[in-house]
Amino acid sequence: MRIYRLILLSALLVFSLSLPIDSVQQKTITTNSTEPGGR
């Protein structure tokens, strides 16, 4: 039961950390596409 709780906590941590990273990636993608000559 303790191992299960540890996995659940780590999954929540990864999920909360991956959310802001996704929004940052989207921002960089939009800024790169609007830049002149940006790939």
N, C-alpha and C positions, 0 to 999 in steps of 0.2 A: 504493500500500500504506500510505503514511503517513496519507493522508486517511481511509482505512478504519479505521485504528487510532484516529484522533481521534474519529470518529463513534461508535465502540464505547465509548470512554472517556466521552464526553459522555452517551451513553445510560445507561451504568452509574451515572454521577453523578446524572442525573435520576431514575433508578429508586430509588437509595438515599435521595435527598432526598424523593421523593414518598411513601415508606413511612411515615415518622414523621408527615407532614402528614395522611395518611389516618387514622391512629390518633387524632390530635388532633381531627380533624373528628368522628370517631365519638364521642369523649368529650364534646365540646361538644353534640352532638345528644342524647346520652343525658341529660346534665345539664339541658338545656333542656326536655326532655319531662317530666322528673320535677319540675321547678319548678311551683309552683302558679300557674296563669294564664299559663304559658309557651307560646309558639306554636311 
